Amino acid sequence: MAIPPGLYSGTSSLALVARASAFSVGLLYGSMKLKVLKMTTKPHKVEATAHH
């Protein structure tokens, strides 16, 4: 997804980079949360699921 330098200049490219990094961080956070949820749904982790 290479963007031509003429379209985005200055703060626009910064905002685009910020949006892209925020999106990747959100993806990471979501996958981590899914892993934790899968871990806590196991029957031997009753104390962990009690917090929800």
PDB file of N, CA, C, O and CB in Angstrom:
ATOM      1  N   MET A   1       0.838  -1.198   0.000  1.00  0.00           N
ATOM      2  CA  MET A   1       0.000   0.000   0.000  1.00  0.00           C
ATOM      3  C   MET A   1       0.872   1.247   0.000  1.00  0.00           C
ATOM      4  O   MET A   1       0.848   2.017   0.960  1.00  0.00           O
ATOM      5  CB  MET A   1      -0.947   0.006   1.218  1.00  0.00           C
ATOM      6  N   ALA A   2       1.625   1.452  -1.039  1.00  0.00           N
ATOM      7  CA  ALA A   2       2.472   2.635  -1.141  1.00  0.00           C
ATOM      8  C   ALA A   2       1.651   3.806  -1.645  1.00  0.00           C
ATOM      9  O   ALA A   2       0.978   3.718  -2.672  1.00  0.00           O
ATOM     10  CB  ALA A   2       3.674   2.376  -2.071  1.00  0.00           C
ATOM     11  N   ILE A   3       1.718   4.908  -0.904  1.00  0.00           N
ATOM     12  CA  ILE A   3       0.946   6.089  -1.268  1.00  0.00           C
ATOM     13  C   ILE A   3       1.845   7.094  -1.979  1.00  0.00           C
ATOM     14  O   ILE A   3       2.929   7.399  -1.482  1.00  0.00           O
ATOM     15  CB  ILE A   3       0.298   6.728  -0.020  1.00  0.00           C
ATOM     16  N   PRO A   4       1.428   7.608  -3.117  1.00  0.00           N
ATOM     17  CA  PRO A   4       2.218   8.621  -3.825  1.00  0.00           C
ATOM     18  C   PRO A   4       2.463   9.844  -2.943  1.00  0.00           C
ATOM     19  O   PRO A   4       1.544  10.322  -2.277  1.00  0.00           O
ATOM     20  CB  PRO A   4       1.510   9.043  -5.123  1.00  0.00           C
ATOM     21  N   PRO A   5       3.694  10.351  -2.934  1.00  0.00           N
ATOM     22  CA  PRO A   5       4.043  11.469  -2.055  1.00  0.00           C
ATOM     23  C   PRO A   5       3.251  12.743  -2.333  1.00  0.00           C
ATOM     24  O   PRO A   5       3.144  13.605  -1.461  1.00  0.00           O
ATOM     25  CB  PRO A   5       5.503  11.765  -2.181  1.00  0.00           C
ATOM     26  N   GLY A   6       2.704  12.870  -3.519  1.00  0.00           N
ATOM     27  CA  GLY A   6       1.966  14.078  -3.863  1.00  0.00           C
ATOM     28  C   GLY A   6       0.606  14.153  -3.188  1.00  0.00           C
ATOM     29  O   GLY A   6       0.118  15.243  -2.891  1.00  0.00           O
ATOM     30  N   LEU A   7      -0.014  12.992  -2.942  1.00  0.00           N
ATOM     31  CA  LEU A   7      -1.356  12.989  -2.360  1.00  0.00           C
ATOM     32  C   LEU A   7      -1.337  13.387  -0.898  1.00  0.00           C
ATOM     33  O   LEU A   7      -2.129  14.223  -0.462  1.00  0.00           O
ATOM     34  CB  LEU A   7      -1.990  11.621  -2.510  1.00  0.00           C
ATOM     35  N   TYR A   8      -0.436  12.787  -0.146  1.00  0.00           N
ATOM     36  CA  TYR A   8      -0.392  13.065   1.291  1.00  0.00           C
ATOM     37  C   TYR A   8       0.902  13.781   1.638  1.00  0.00           C
ATOM     38  O   TYR A   8       1.994  13.250   1.435  1.00  0.00           O
ATOM     39  CB  TYR A   8      -0.523  11.762   2.110  1.00  0.00           C
ATOM     40  N   SER A   9       0.768  14.978   2.158  1.00  0.00           N
ATOM     41  CA  SER A   9       1.962  15.731   2.530  1.00  0.00           C
ATOM     42  C   SER A   9       1.798  16.298   3.937  1.00  0.00           C
ATOM     43  O   SER A   9       0.697  16.688   4.328  1.00  0.00           O
ATOM     44  CB  SER A   9       2.234  16.867   1.513  1.00  0.00           C
ATOM     45  N   GLY A  10       2.872  16.343   4.685  1.00  0.00           N
ATOM     46  CA  GLY A  10       2.847  16.952   6.019  1.00  0.00           C
ATOM     47  C   GLY A  10       2.038  16.137   7.014  1.00  0.00           C
ATOM     48  O   GLY A  10       2.297  14.951   7.215  1.00  0.00           O
ATOM     49  N   THR A  11       1.048  16.786   7.638  1.00  0.00           N
ATOM     50  CA  THR A  11       0.292  16.162   8.718  1.00  0.00           C
ATOM     51  C   THR A  11      -0.595  15.028   8.205  1.00  0.00           C
ATOM     52  O   THR A  11      -0.934  14.117   8.961  1.00  0.00           O
ATOM     53  CB  THR A  11      -0.557  17.204   9.433  1.00  0.00           C
ATOM     54  N   SER A  12      -0.973  15.077   6.927  1.00  0.00           N
ATOM     55  CA  SER A  12      -1.835  14.033   6.392  1.00  0.00           C
ATOM     56  C   SER A  12      -1.127  12.676   6.420  1.00  0.00           C
ATOM     57  O   SER A  12      -1.722  11.665   6.793  1.00  0.00           O
ATOM     58  CB  SER A  12      -2.267  14.380   4.960  1.00  0.00           C
ATOM     59  N   SER A  13       0.150  12.664   6.022  1.00  0.00           N
ATOM     60  CA  SER A  13       0.899  11.409   6.029  1.00  0.00           C
ATOM     61  C   SER A  13       1.127  10.946   7.463  1.00  0.00           C
ATOM     62  O   SER A  13       1.110   9.748   7.746  1.00  0.00           O
ATOM     63  CB  SER A  13       2.249  11.571   5.292  1.00  0.00           C
ATOM     64  N   LEU A  14       1.340  11.898   8.364  1.00  0.00           N
ATOM     65  CA  LEU A  14       1.499  11.560   9.781  1.00  0.00           C
ATOM     66  C   LEU A  14       0.225  10.922  10.320  1.00  0.00           C
ATOM     67  O   LEU A  14       0.279   9.924  11.039  1.00  0.00           O
ATOM     68  CB  LEU A  14       1.858  12.814  10.605  1.00  0.00           C
ATOM     69  N   ALA A  15      -0.906  11.494   9.976  1.00  0.00           N
ATOM     70  CA  ALA A  15      -2.186  10.946  10.423  1.00  0.00           C
ATOM     71  C   ALA A  15      -2.394   9.548   9.849  1.00  0.00           C
ATOM     72  O   ALA A  15      -2.914   8.658  10.522  1.00  0.00           O
ATOM     73  CB  ALA A  15      -3.348  11.873  10.010  1.00  0.00           C
ATOM     74  N   LEU A  16      -1.980   9.367   8.590  1.00  0.00           N
ATOM     75  CA  LEU A  16      -2.126   8.063   7.955  1.00  0.00           C
ATOM     76  C   LEU A  16      -1.273   7.012   8.671  1.00  0.00           C
ATOM     77  O   LEU A  16      -1.730   5.899   8.930  1.00  0.00           O
ATOM     78  CB  LEU A  16      -1.738   8.145   6.469  1.00  0.00           C
ATOM     79  N   VAL A  17      -0.035   7.381   8.983  1.00  0.00           N
ATOM     80  CA  VAL A  17       0.864   6.469   9.702  1.00  0.00           C
ATOM     81  C   VAL A  17       0.305   6.170  11.086  1.00  0.00           C
ATOM     82  O   VAL A  17       0.343   5.028  11.543  1.00  0.00           O
ATOM     83  CB  VAL A  17       2.287   7.071   9.815  1.00  0.00           C
ATOM     84  N   ALA A  18      -0.212   7.198  11.752  1.00  0.00           N
ATOM     85  CA  ALA A  18      -0.780   7.012  13.091  1.00  0.00           C
ATOM     86  C   ALA A  18      -1.978   6.068  13.033  1.00  0.00           C
ATOM     87  O   ALA A  18      -2.155   5.209  13.896  1.00  0.00           O
ATOM     88  CB  ALA A  18      -1.198   8.371  13.700  1.00  0.00           C
ATOM     89  N   ARG A  19      -2.801   6.249  11.989  1.00  0.00           N
ATOM     90  CA  ARG A  19      -3.979   5.395  11.846  1.00  0.00           C
ATOM     91  C   ARG A  19      -3.557   3.955  11.593  1.00  0.00           C
ATOM     92  O   ARG A  19      -4.147   3.026  12.145  1.00  0.00           O
ATOM     93  CB  ARG A  19      -4.882   5.898  10.701  1.00  0.00           C
ATOM     94  N   ALA A  20      -2.536   3.765  10.760  1.00  0.00           N
ATOM     95  CA  ALA A  20      -2.061   2.423  10.436  1.00  0.00           C
ATOM     96  C   ALA A  20      -1.474   1.741  11.669  1.00  0.00           C
ATOM     97  O   ALA A  20      -1.718   0.558  11.905  1.00  0.00           O
ATOM     98  CB  ALA A  20      -1.016   2.482   9.316  1.00  0.00           C
ATOM     99  N   SER A  21      -0.695   2.496  12.458  1.00  0.00           N
ATOM    100  CA  SER A  21      -0.094   1.912  13.659  1.00  0.00           C
ATOM    101  C   SER A  21      -1.169   1.611  14.697  1.00  0.00           C
ATOM    102  O   SER A  21      -1.105   0.592  15.385  1.00  0.00           O
ATOM    103  CB  SER A  21       0.972   2.860  14.251  1.00  0.00           C
ATOM    104  N   ALA A  22      -2.149   2.491  14.810  1.00  0.00           N
ATOM    105  CA  ALA A  22      -3.247   2.254  15.752  1.00  0.00           C
ATOM    106  C   ALA A  22      -4.026   1.005  15.355  1.00  0.00           C
ATOM    107  O   ALA A  22      -4.462   0.237  16.212  1.00  0.00           O
ATOM    108  CB  ALA A  22      -4.190   3.477  15.810  1.00  0.00           C
ATOM    109  N   PHE A  23      -4.196   0.811  14.057  1.00  0.00           N
ATOM    110  CA  PHE A  23      -4.899  -0.369  13.555  1.00  0.00           C
ATOM    111  C   PHE A  23      -4.140  -1.651  13.886  1.00  0.00           C
ATOM    112  O   PHE A  23      -4.733  -2.645  14.303  1.00  0.00           O
ATOM    113  CB  PHE A  23      -5.105  -0.259  12.043  1.00  0.00           C
ATOM    114  N   SER A  24      -2.801  -1.615  13.693  1.00  0.00           N
ATOM    115  CA  SER A  24      -1.996  -2.807  13.981  1.00  0.00           C
ATOM    116  C   SER A  24      -1.968  -3.087  15.482  1.00  0.00           C
ATOM    117  O   SER A  24      -1.997  -4.242  15.905  1.00  0.00           O
ATOM    118  CB  SER A  24      -0.558  -2.633  13.445  1.00  0.00           C
ATOM    119  N   VAL A  25      -1.911  -2.020  16.286  1.00  0.00           N
ATOM    120  CA  VAL A  25      -1.949  -2.192  17.743  1.00  0.00           C
ATOM    121  C   VAL A  25      -3.290  -2.786  18.160  1.00  0.00           C
ATOM    122  O   VAL A  25      -3.349  -3.652  19.033  1.00  0.00           O
ATOM    123  CB  VAL A  25      -1.709  -0.839  18.467  1.00  0.00           C
ATOM    124  N   GLY A  26      -4.355  -2.322  17.537  1.00  0.00           N
ATOM    125  CA  GLY A  26      -5.681  -2.861  17.821  1.00  0.00           C
ATOM    126  C   GLY A  26      -5.771  -4.342  17.473  1.00  0.00           C
ATOM    127  O   GLY A  26      -6.365  -5.126  18.214  1.00  0.00           O
ATOM    128  N   LEU A  27      -5.178  -4.721  16.340  1.00  0.00           N
ATOM    129  CA  LEU A  27      -5.159  -6.127  15.941  1.00  0.00           C
ATOM    130  C   LEU A  27      -4.397  -6.967  16.957  1.00  0.00           C
ATOM    131  O   LEU A  27      -4.846  -8.043  17.352  1.00  0.00           O
ATOM    132  CB  LEU A  27      -4.533  -6.282  14.552  1.00  0.00           C
ATOM    133  N   LEU A  28      -3.231  -6.460  17.376  1.00  0.00           N
ATOM    134  CA  LEU A  28      -2.420  -7.159  18.371  1.00  0.00           C
ATOM    135  C   LEU A  28      -3.208  -7.326  19.664  1.00  0.00           C
ATOM    136  O   LEU A  28      -3.262  -8.415  20.236  1.00  0.00           O
ATOM    137  CB  LEU A  28      -1.105  -6.397  18.638  1.00  0.00           C
ATOM    138  N   TYR A  29      -3.817  -6.236  20.116  1.00  0.00           N
ATOM    139  CA  TYR A  29      -4.593  -6.263  21.361  1.00  0.00           C
ATOM    140  C   TYR A  29      -5.747  -7.253  21.267  1.00  0.00           C
ATOM    141  O   TYR A  29      -6.018  -7.998  22.209  1.00  0.00           O
ATOM    142  CB  TYR A  29      -5.129  -4.863  21.689  1.00  0.00           C
ATOM    143  N   GLY A  30      -6.419  -7.254  20.126  1.00  0.00           N
ATOM    144  CA  GLY A  30      -7.536  -8.165  19.942  1.00  0.00           C
ATOM    145  C   GLY A  30      -7.105  -9.622  19.990  1.00  0.00           C
ATOM    146  O   GLY A  30      -7.775 -10.447  20.612  1.00  0.00           O
ATOM    147  N   SER A  31      -5.995  -9.946  19.340  1.00  0.00           N
ATOM    148  CA  SER A  31      -5.527 -11.330  19.330  1.00  0.00           C
ATOM    149  C   SER A  31      -5.058 -11.755  20.718  1.00  0.00           C
ATOM    150  O   SER A  31      -5.266 -12.895  21.133  1.00  0.00           O
ATOM    151  CB  SER A  31      -4.392 -11.506  18.312  1.00  0.00           C
ATOM    152  N   MET A  32      -4.417 -10.815  21.437  1.00  0.00           N
ATOM    153  CA  MET A  32      -3.980 -11.118  22.809  1.00  0.00           C
ATOM    154  C   MET A  32      -5.191 -11.384  23.692  1.00  0.00           C
ATOM    155  O   MET A  32      -5.192 -12.319  24.493  1.00  0.00           O
ATOM    156  CB  MET A  32      -3.132  -9.954  23.392  1.00  0.00           C
ATOM    157  N   LYS A  33      -6.227 -10.554  23.544  1.00  0.00           N
ATOM    158  CA  LYS A  33      -7.430 -10.713  24.340  1.00  0.00           C
ATOM    159  C   LYS A  33      -8.091 -12.053  24.047  1.00  0.00           C
ATOM    160  O   LYS A  33      -8.577 -12.728  24.955  1.00  0.00           O
ATOM    161  CB  LYS A  33      -8.405  -9.567  24.071  1.00  0.00           C
ATOM    162  N   LEU A  34      -8.106 -12.435  22.759  1.00  0.00           N
ATOM    163  CA  LEU A  34      -8.676 -13.721  22.378  1.00  0.00           C
ATOM    164  C   LEU A  34      -7.905 -14.869  23.025  1.00  0.00           C
ATOM    165  O   LEU A  34      -8.502 -15.828  23.515  1.00  0.00           O
ATOM    166  CB  LEU A  34      -8.675 -13.875  20.852  1.00  0.00           C
ATOM    167  N   LYS A  35      -6.577 -14.765  23.025  1.00  0.00           N
ATOM    168  CA  LYS A  35      -5.749 -15.808  23.641  1.00  0.00           C
ATOM    169  C   LYS A  35      -6.049 -15.921  25.125  1.00  0.00           C
ATOM    170  O   LYS A  35      -6.189 -17.023  25.656  1.00  0.00           O
ATOM    171  CB  LYS A  35      -4.254 -15.515  23.425  1.00  0.00           C
ATOM    172  N   VAL A  36      -6.147 -14.776  25.795  1.00  0.00           N
ATOM    173  CA  VAL A  36      -6.438 -14.765  27.229  1.00  0.00           C
ATOM    174  C   VAL A  36      -7.817 -15.357  27.493  1.00  0.00           C
ATOM    175  O   VAL A  36      -7.998 -16.129  28.435  1.00  0.00           O
ATOM    176  CB  VAL A  36      -6.354 -13.330  27.792  1.00  0.00           C
ATOM    177  N   LEU A  37      -8.785 -14.994  26.663  1.00  0.00           N
ATOM    178  CA  LEU A  37     -10.140 -15.525  26.825  1.00  0.00           C
ATOM    179  C   LEU A  37     -10.153 -17.031  26.634  1.00  0.00           C
ATOM    180  O   LEU A  37     -10.827 -17.747  27.375  1.00  0.00           O
ATOM    181  CB  LEU A  37     -11.104 -14.859  25.835  1.00  0.00           C
ATOM    182  N   LYS A  38      -9.407 -17.522  25.636  1.00  0.00           N
ATOM    183  CA  LYS A  38      -9.338 -18.962  25.403  1.00  0.00           C
ATOM    184  C   LYS A  38      -8.678 -19.664  26.585  1.00  0.00           C
ATOM    185  O   LYS A  38      -9.067 -20.770  26.960  1.00  0.00           O
ATOM    186  CB  LYS A  38      -8.567 -19.264  24.105  1.00  0.00           C
ATOM    187  N   MET A  39      -7.666 -19.003  27.173  1.00  0.00           N
ATOM    188  CA  MET A  39      -6.987 -19.578  28.333  1.00  0.00           C
ATOM    189  C   MET A  39      -7.913 -19.620  29.540  1.00  0.00           C
ATOM    190  O   MET A  39      -7.906 -20.591  30.297  1.00  0.00           O
ATOM    191  CB  MET A  39      -5.726 -18.778  28.665  1.00  0.00           C
ATOM    192  N   THR A  40      -8.703 -18.577  29.722  1.00  0.00           N
ATOM    193  CA  THR A  40      -9.548 -18.495  30.905  1.00  0.00           C
ATOM    194  C   THR A  40     -10.791 -19.363  30.802  1.00  0.00           C
ATOM    195  O   THR A  40     -11.420 -19.650  31.820  1.00  0.00           O
ATOM    196  CB  THR A  40      -9.949 -17.072  31.146  1.00  0.00           C
ATOM    197  N   THR A  41     -11.161 -19.788  29.602  1.00  0.00           N
ATOM    198  CA  THR A  41     -12.346 -20.628  29.467  1.00  0.00           C
ATOM    199  C   THR A  41     -12.060 -22.081  29.839  1.00  0.00           C
ATOM    200  O   THR A  41     -12.991 -22.875  29.968  1.00  0.00           O
ATOM    201  CB  THR A  41     -12.878 -20.553  28.046  1.00  0.00           C
ATOM    202  N   LYS A  42     -10.795 -22.440  30.012  1.00  0.00           N
ATOM    203  CA  LYS A  42     -10.465 -23.792  30.442  1.00  0.00           C
ATOM    204  C   LYS A  42     -10.946 -24.004  31.887  1.00  0.00           C
ATOM    205  O   LYS A  42     -10.840 -23.096  32.711  1.00  0.00           O
ATOM    206  CB  LYS A  42      -8.931 -24.046  30.325  1.00  0.00           C
ATOM    207  N   PRO A  43     -11.471 -25.189  32.197  1.00  0.00           N
ATOM    208  CA  PRO A  43     -12.096 -25.441  33.505  1.00  0.00           C
ATOM    209  C   PRO A  43     -11.162 -25.286  34.698  1.00  0.00           C
ATOM    210  O   PRO A  43     -11.629 -24.966  35.791  1.00  0.00           O
ATOM    211  CB  PRO A  43     -12.662 -26.816  33.522  1.00  0.00           C
ATOM    212  N   HIS A  44      -9.867 -25.500  34.529  1.00  0.00           N
ATOM    213  CA  HIS A  44      -8.973 -25.412  35.679  1.00  0.00           C
ATOM    214  C   HIS A  44      -8.589 -23.980  36.024  1.00  0.00           C
ATOM    215  O   HIS A  44      -7.867 -23.749  36.994  1.00  0.00           O
ATOM    216  CB  HIS A  44      -7.731 -26.214  35.420  1.00  0.00           C
ATOM    217  N   LYS A  45      -9.068 -23.010  35.236  1.00  0.00           N
ATOM    218  CA  LYS A  45      -8.781 -21.606  35.522  1.00  0.00           C
ATOM    219  C   LYS A  45     -10.053 -20.910  35.989  1.00  0.00           C
ATOM    220  O   LYS A  45     -10.463 -19.905  35.409  1.00  0.00           O
ATOM    221  CB  LYS A  45      -8.194 -20.895  34.276  1.00  0.00           C
ATOM    222  N   VAL A  46     -10.669 -21.437  37.023  1.00  0.00           N
ATOM    223  CA  VAL A  46     -11.947 -20.901  37.489  1.00  0.00           C
ATOM    224  C   VAL A  46     -11.756 -19.522  38.117  1.00  0.00           C
ATOM    225  O   VAL A  46     -12.590 -18.636  37.926  1.00  0.00           O
ATOM    226  CB  VAL A  46     -12.599 -21.861  38.501  1.00  0.00           C
ATOM    227  N   GLU A  47     -10.685 -19.334  38.852  1.00  0.00           N
ATOM    228  CA  GLU A  47     -10.455 -18.059  39.526  1.00  0.00           C
ATOM    229  C   GLU A  47     -10.234 -16.919  38.531  1.00  0.00           C
ATOM    230  O   GLU A  47     -10.542 -15.766  38.835  1.00  0.00           O
ATOM    231  CB  GLU A  47      -9.258 -18.171  40.457  1.00  0.00           C
ATOM    232  N   ALA A  48      -9.708 -17.229  37.361  1.00  0.00           N
ATOM    233  CA  ALA A  48      -9.469 -16.200  36.348  1.00  0.00           C
ATOM    234  C   ALA A  48     -10.779 -15.757  35.700  1.00  0.00           C
ATOM    235  O   ALA A  48     -10.961 -14.574  35.413  1.00  0.00           O
ATOM    236  CB  ALA A  48      -8.499 -16.719  35.276  1.00  0.00           C
ATOM    237  N   THR A  49     -11.693 -16.706  35.468  1.00  0.00           N
ATOM    238  CA  THR A  49     -12.961 -16.365  34.820  1.00  0.00           C
ATOM    239  C   THR A  49     -13.914 -15.692  35.805  1.00  0.00           C
ATOM    240  O   THR A  49     -14.869 -15.046  35.375  1.00  0.00           O
ATOM    241  CB  THR A  49     -13.617 -17.623  34.227  1.00  0.00           C
ATOM    242  N   ALA A  50     -13.688 -15.819  37.091  1.00  0.00           N
ATOM    243  CA  ALA A  50     -14.578 -15.237  38.085  1.00  0.00           C
ATOM    244  C   ALA A  50     -14.520 -13.715  38.079  1.00  0.00           C
ATOM    245  O   ALA A  50     -15.439 -13.063  38.574  1.00  0.00           O
ATOM    246  CB  ALA A  50     -14.231 -15.758  39.463  1.00  0.00           C
ATOM    247  N   HIS A  51     -13.452 -13.139  37.524  1.00  0.00           N
ATOM    248  CA  HIS A  51     -13.300 -11.688  37.525  1.00  0.00           C
ATOM    249  C   HIS A  51     -14.189 -11.002  36.502  1.00  0.00           C
ATOM    250  O   HIS A  51     -14.438  -9.802  36.619  1.00  0.00           O
ATOM    251  CB  HIS A  51     -11.867 -11.324  37.265  1.00  0.00           C
ATOM    252  N   HIS A  52     -14.676 -11.732  35.499  1.00  0.00           N
ATOM    253  CA  HIS A  52     -15.454 -11.090  34.428  1.00  0.00           C
ATOM    254  C   HIS A  52     -16.834 -10.700  34.915  1.00  0.00           C
ATOM    255  O   HIS A  52     -17.625 -10.149  34.149  1.00  0.00           O
ATOM    256  CB  HIS A  52     -15.575 -12.018  33.219  1.00  0.00           C
TER     257      HIS A  52
END
